[in-house]
């Protein structure tokens, strides 16, 4: 998952990938191991090379507000209209889970036409909801999941048949 971290009016690119039971971060291309475990009252205990911190996450639209060490930090989900074109088409027409999580809501139906960048489902992982969008325009062929289902990294979520205009 690609995110942007805003610090002092500057955006920093962050990539989050599962690594077994842990997580791996790439911050401006530098890899940072991360262990995150749920704590009481909806908090998370997060351990990195800088030590252990307790943090809370709140969702506000495309922003993830992280409260840690008395400060609020903002993570921004990438805007699909302005995302790198190679990143948009990387997965092709079939959507798979980039990380383990819970399907919050499937927003498409079999036979439905979708545009590239259209939200197909919402996935919750590490108390953060992420809108997963169609990489290409097409028609929904198969939905492999339902609301409330737990998925693992690599699980099939939605299959599209790519529209002829998208392949031209």
C-alpha positions in Angstrom: 0.0 0.0 0.0 1.3 3.4 -0.9 0.8 6.4 1.4 2.0 9.9 1.7 3.0 11.3 5.1 2.7 15.0 5.6 5.2 16.5 8.0 5.7 20.3 8.2 4.0 20.9 4.8 6.2 18.3 3.1 5.0 15.0 1.7 7.1 11.9 2.3 6.3 8.7 0.3 5.7 5.6 2.4 5.2 2.0 1.2 3.7 -0.5 3.7 4.0 -4.3 3.0 3.2 -7.3 5.3 6.2 -9.4 6.4 4.9 -12.5 8.0 3.3 -11.4 11.3 5.1 -8.1 11.1 5.2 -5.2 8.7 7.9 -3.6 6.6 7.9 0.1 5.8 9.8 1.9 3.1 10.1 5.6 3.9 11.7 7.6 1.0 13.1 4.3 -0.3 14.7 3.3 3.1 13.4 0.0 4.6 12.2 0.1 8.2 11.1 -3.1 10.0 7.9 -2.6 12.0 6.0 -4.7 14.6 2.4 -3.6 15.4 0.1 -5.4 17.9 -3.3 -4.2 19.0 -3.4 -2.8 22.5 -6.3 -1.8 24.8 -8.9 0.8 23.9 -8.3 0.6 20.1 -4.6 1.6 20.4 -1.6 -0.1 18.8 1.8 -0.8 20.2 4.3 -0.2 17.4 7.9 -1.1 17.6 10.5 0.1 15.1 14.3 0.7 15.2 13.5 3.9 17.2 11.7 2.0 20.0 8.2 1.2 21.1 5.3 3.7 20.8 1.6 3.5 21.5 -0.6 5.1 18.8 -4.2 5.6 17.8 -5.5 5.8 14.2 -8.6 7.7 13.0 -10.0 7.7 9.5 -11.1 11.0 7.9 -11.9 10.6 4.2 -8.6 9.8 2.4 -6.6 10.8 5.5 -5.4 8.6 8.3 -4.8 10.6 11.4 -2.1 9.0 13.7 -1.9 10.2 17.3 1.5 9.5 18.8 3.7 11.1 21.4 1.3 14.0 21.9 1.1 14.9 18.2 -1.2 14.2 15.3 0.4 13.0 12.1 -1.4 12.7 8.8 -1.1 9.9 6.2 -2.8 10.5 2.8 -4.0 7.8 0.5 -2.8 8.4 -3.1 -5.2 10.2 -5.4 -6.0 7.6 -8.2 -6.5 10.3 -10.8 -2.9 11.5 -10.2 -1.2 8.3 -9.4 1.7 7.1 -11.5 0.3 5.3 -14.6 2.5 2.3 -14.1 1.3 1.9 -10.6 -2.4 2.1 -11.8 -2.0 -0.8 -14.2 0.5 -2.8 -12.2 -2.1 -5.4 -11.0 -4.0 -5.7 -14.3 -7.8 -6.3 -14.2 -7.9 -8.7 -11.3 -7.7 -7.3 -7.7 -5.9 -9.2 -5.0 -5.2 -8.2 -1.3 -1.9 -6.4 -0.9 -2.0 -7.2 2.9 -4.2 -9.2 5.3 -7.3 -7.5 6.5 -11.1 -7.5 6.8 -13.5 -6.6 3.9 -15.6 -3.7 5.2 -17.8 -3.2 2.2 -18.0 -4.6 -1.4 -19.2 -1.7 -3.5 -19.7 -3.4 -6.9 -21.8 -6.2 -8.2 -21.2 -8.9 -10.8 -21.9 -7.6 -14.3 -21.4 -3.9 -13.2 -19.2 -1.7 -15.5 -16.5 0.1 -13.6 -14.1 2.9 -14.6 -10.4 2.9 -13.9 -10.0 4.4 -10.4 -13.5 3.6 -9.3 -13.8 2.2 -5.7 -14.6 -1.5 -5.8 -14.3 -2.4 -2.1 -13.1 -1.1 1.3 -10.5 -3.1 3.2 -9.6 -2.6 6.9 -6.1 -3.4 8.0 -4.3 -2.3 11.1 -7.4 -0.2 12.1 -7.1 1.8 8.8 -9.7 1.6 6.1 -8.4 1.6 2.5 -10.5 2.1 -0.6 -9.4 -0.4 -3.3 -10.0 0.9 -6.8 -10.1 -0.7 -10.3 -6.8 -0.5 -12.0 -8.5 -0.6 -15.4 -12.0 0.0 -16.9 -14.0 -3.1 -17.3 -16.9 -5.3 -16.2 -17.0 -7.1 -12.8 -16.8 -10.9 -13.6 -16.4 -12.4 -10.2 -16.5 -11.2 -6.6 -14.5 -13.6 -4.4 -15.3 -11.9 -1.0 -18.2 -10.6 1.0 -18.6 -7.9 3.7 -16.9 -8.9 7.0 -14.7 -11.6 5.4 -11.1 -11.8 6.6 -8.5 -12.0 3.8 -4.8 -12.9 3.6 -2.2 -11.2 1.4 -2.5 -12.4 -2.1 -6.2 -13.5 -1.8 -8.3 -12.9 -4.9 -10.9 -10.1 -4.3 -12.5 -9.1 -7.6 -12.0 -10.1 -11.2 -12.7 -7.8 -14.1 -13.0 -8.4 -17.8 -11.1 -5.5 -19.2 -13.1 -3.2 -21.6 -11.8 -3.1 -25.2 -11.2 0.6 -24.9 -8.8 0.0 -22.0 -6.6 -2.4 -24.0 -6.4 -0.2 -27.1 
